[in-house]
Amino acid sequence: MPRALRHAPLGCLLTLLLAAPARAEIDLGSLDVFAQDSPTSPVPKGLVLGGAVIAGNARYQGQDDTALAVPGFVYFGEQFMFLGDRARYYFHKDDSFAAYAYGRMRFGNLDPDDAPELAGMEERKWELEGGVGASLITPYALLSTRLSTDVTGRSNGQELLLWADFPIIRDKLLIMPGMGMMIRSNKMANYYFGGVSGSEATTLRPEWDTGTTFSPMAALITSYRFSPHWIGMFAANYELYDNDVENSPIVQHQGELYAGFGIGYIW
């Protein structure tokens, strides 16, 4: 296995610290198939405790951008991985291919009490999602796909992620750009990404149907192993909204950017 890919998972080690509170949509968890139980590995197996400082764009009109400090932890085992708001169980894993079952708690992201601009909207609540995914390991990139669906009946929507990571290793430092596409069904996109139903529409807020959406995404992850017990990382994720999300009367940006810095202690 190429050295760069063998050590690639360090980027996702603290990604949880961004993903849960910031509600970022990107998922780099497939990199954990390369976790190593070594005092010099950028992402060791086992439990890592830490915290992060995070900043990002608010999705809806009237909401303030995010800026907060949060604690968190991640766990990488032989077959099970926990990333705070999501988890994976691998039913197959070898040097070139991995397949897994997937679960995620997607947090609600619209409360009509947040801002006058959202008054009269239905609250977008949490939902539990389940699905499957797979990763193809090549000498130069990690190619991943994941399909998930709402299992709680909240949105009744689905989501498909297509992703490629390109890790570069220089001793204890990782610089890892990645890019991909997030495809969401009309029910998922309307519930969490700007849909306005007839009952929510007003003279200033027209009814809006996002339809199925296609959103390009890009990320940059850097991570450094300070010592056998300490690791630090910086991450930035950007999603360029589908036009039907960007033009929604309740969405305030053309995309969503999150960035943060985290420190973790390897237990």
GUVO-158208 format. One record per residue (C-alpha): x, y, z. Coordinates in steps of 0.02 Angstrom, whole numbers, plus 50000, padded with zeros to 5 digits. Layout:
BEGIN
R   east  north     up
R      X      Y      Z
...
//
This chain:
BEGIN
R   east  north     up
R  50000  50000  50000
R  50071  50173  49956
R  50139  50267  50107
R  50032  50422  50075
R  49871  50324  50076
R  49923  50214  50220
R  49931  50368  50331
R  49792  50469  50249
R  49660  50460  50387
R  49738  50592  50497
R  49631  50722  50411
R  49469  50647  50471
R  49528  50618  50649
R  49464  50786  50709
R  49339  50812  50569
R  49205  50764  50695
R  49247  50921  50791
R  49192  51016  50637
R  49052  50905  50577
R  48936  50894  50727
R  48919  51073  50787
R  48944  51156  50619
R  48829  51034  50529
R  48948  51026  50383
R  48886  50908  50248
R  49052  50836  50195
R  49105  50666  50261
R  49288  50615  50261
R  49264  50465  50373
R  49311  50337  50240
R  49494  50380  50268
R  49490  50284  50430
R  49520  50122  50332
R  49704  50172  50340
R  49717  50205  50527
R  49876  50135  50604
R  49913  50082  50784
R  50083  50169  50790
R  50160  50310  50894
R  50203  50402  50732
R  50045  50372  50632
R  49950  50533  50593
R  49788  50445  50641
R  49805  50306  50768
R  49674  50178  50809
R  49572  50201  50966
R  49497  50349  51059
R  49549  50530  51032
R  49483  50670  51144
R  49496  50852  51095
R  49418  51018  51050
R  49403  51139  50906
R  49369  51320  50861
R  49248  51330  50715
R  49177  51466  50603
R  49056  51453  50458
R  48913  51525  50356
R  48733  51520  50414
R  48616  51443  50285
R  48456  51543  50305
R  48403  51724  50299
R  48417  51810  50468
R  48530  51678  50545
R  48701  51731  50611
R  48860  51649  50550
R  48932  51515  50665
R  49081  51548  50779
R  49108  51433  50928
R  49227  51323  51026
R  49173  51143  51060
R  49239  50983  51139
R  49225  50814  51054
R  49297  50642  51025
R  49318  50512  50888
R  49348  50326  50891
R  49432  50214  50761
R  49422  50027  50786
R  49454  49877  50675
R  49276  49878  50606
R  49183  50017  50697
R  49209  50205  50679
R  49121  50344  50777
R  49128  50525  50719
R  49007  50611  50838
R  48854  50635  50730
R  48891  50483  50621
R  48960  50307  50630
R  49016  50165  50516
R  49029  49978  50530
R  49142  49894  50402
R  49084  49725  50340
R  49230  49714  50217
R  49401  49796  50219
R  49563  49755  50127
R  49708  49850  50049
R  49610  49906  49895
R  49425  49908  49941
R  49312  49939  50090
R  49123  49928  50112
R  49021  49983  50262
R  48852  50016  50340
R  48822  50196  50386
R  48718  50292  50513
R  48701  50478  50548
R  48603  50596  50659
R  48565  50750  50552
R  48525  50898  50664
R  48386  51020  50628
R  48441  51183  50547
R  48290  51298  50537
R  48191  51368  50683
R  48060  51501  50644
R  48104  51584  50809
R  48282  51618  50747
R  48237  51771  50644
R  48087  51873  50584
R  48130  51820  50406
R  48088  51640  50453
R  47923  51675  50543
R  47788  51556  50484
R  47910  51423  50423
R  47898  51243  50484
R  48040  51197  50601
R  48168  51080  50519
R  48202  50949  50652
R  48331  50812  50672
R  48322  50647  50581
R  48412  50480  50588
R  48487  50419  50424
R  48552  50249  50372
R  48641  50185  50218
R  48791  50101  50140
R  48956  50160  50067
R  49115  50101  49986
R  49294  50162  49958
R  49416  50117  49820
R  49599  50136  49867
R  49718  50182  49725
R  49903  50231  49727
R  49860  50417  49713
R  49684  50443  49778
R  49545  50376  49886
R  49382  50366  49789
R  49224  50355  49893
R  49037  50346  49875
R  48896  50340  50002
R  48708  50327  49989
R  48595  50364  50138
R  48410  50387  50173
R  48301  50457  50311
R  48237  50315  50420
R  48133  50419  50541
R  48005  50488  50418
R  48058  50668  50447
R  48108  50720  50271
R  48090  50549  50184
R  48237  50603  50076
R  48399  50528  50013
R  48577  50588  49985
R  48719  50523  49874
R  48900  50577  49899
R  49036  50553  49767
R  49209  50601  49830
R  49396  50594  49793
R  49540  50635  49914
R  49721  50664  49864
R  49833  50650  50019
R  50012  50716  50021
R  50122  50660  50166
R  50281  50748  50222
R  50345  50661  50378
R  50215  50702  50515
R  50121  50828  50407
R  49973  50791  50295
R  49906  50910  50163
R  49751  50834  50086
R  49640  50919  49957
R  49477  50835  49909
R  49329  50866  49796
R  49164  50789  49750
R  48977  50806  49721
R  48830  50795  49839
R  48666  50741  49758
R  48508  50762  49861
R  48331  50705  49823
R  48196  50837  49811
R  48125  50788  49981
R  48294  50801  50068
R  48338  50966  49982
R  48168  51045  50014
R  48170  50999  50198
R  48348  51052  50242
R  48406  51163  50098
R  48280  51299  50061
R  48111  51228  50012
R  47957  51336  50049
R  47789  51246  50049
R  47624  51326  50002
R  47574  51342  50184
R  47741  51430  50223
R  47731  51553  50078
R  47692  51737  50104
R  47687  51890  49991
R  47872  51918  50027
R  47920  51734  50030
R  47855  51640  49877
R  47828  51453  49872
R  47990  51366  49820
R  48031  51190  49761
R  48217  51150  49751
R  48192  50987  49657
R  48338  50865  49656
R  48500  50961  49686
R  48681  50940  49631
R  48810  51031  49738
R  48998  51029  49699
R  49106  51024  49855
R  49290  51047  49897
R  49394  51028  50054
R  49569  51054  50119
R  49629  50957  50270
R  49798  50978  50354
R  49856  50883  50507
R  50015  50870  50609
R  50068  50742  50739
R  50154  50842  50876
R  50197  50691  50984
R  50141  50511  51016
R  49993  50581  51115
R  49949  50746  51029
R  49884  50789  50856
R  49823  50951  50779
R  49728  50991  50621
R  49654  51129  50513
R  49507  51098  50397
R  49406  51201  50274
R  49254  51137  50180
R  49154  51227  50045
R  48991  51179  49961
R  48934  51277  49808
R  48745  51268  49815
R  48641  51205  49672
R  48556  51354  49586
R  48387  51301  49654
R  48456  51309  49831
R  48551  51472  49805
R  48397  51558  49734
R  48280  51502  49872
R  48197  51653  49957
R  48258  51593  50127
R  48441  51553  50084
R  48565  51695  50107
R  48724  51634  50019
R  48777  51551  49856
R  48874  51421  49956
R  48925  51364  50128
R  49102  51380  50199
R  49162  51306  50363
R  49338  51311  50434
R  49414  51264  50601
R  49566  51213  50700
R  49567  51067  50821
R  49682  50983  50947
R  49664  50802  51002
R  49740  50692  51138
R  49767  50511  51089
R  49702  50408  51234
//
